[in-house]
């Protein structure tokens, strides 16, 4: 019997950045980002002509794991929602401000490198300027004004690590609350900020069933190899 847990141990500039960071302790879900190391390892096992550095080839020959990507981010959690075309209006603005006030946002968090904040992001660019009705898009963004995004980031490397874990759990409770907070004139979610607790259908809304049919009719991926979290399946 084997007991497995997720550890992130990225190396930056030859030094351990987040040494043995056990995400089971801080209730962190992944950020929908596949590490390249296991993919490279599997490819090299299937085809010995895959180009590897001497260091990676030696690890493979000795059946040792490859190091994770060096650009792995700090532990964090993100959730968001979209603002409808009519805008938040008075009740929506009021609820949005209320959503940020919580006993789970503790004084002193910033001094411990624990950040909780919200940002607003507009949908702009040629696509939205030219395709006003959003025709041909898989996503329901065309009739949305902007995103409301909530974030929590923390640093497990500082000395008071146990206090950080306790505060981080409170911060993630805050994230649970804002995800489900009733804010008028908001709906859906922006897929670039994936949240494991939001159903996949929420990201595609009225297009979801059509996308399922499109994948069934046109996809040739019987083992669902080309996937990430929140993929149409």
Secondary structure, DSSP 8 states (H G I E B T S, - for coil): ------EE--EETTEESSTTEETTTTT----S---HHHHHHHHHHH-TTS---HHHHHHHHTT------TT---SEEEEEEEEETT--HHHHHHHHHHHH--TTS-TTTGGGT-EEEEEEEE--SHHHHH-TT-TT-SSGGGGEEEEEEEEEE--TTSS-HHHHHHHHHHHHHHHHHHHT---TTEE---TTS--TTS-HHHHHGGGHHHHHHHHHHH---TT--S--TT---
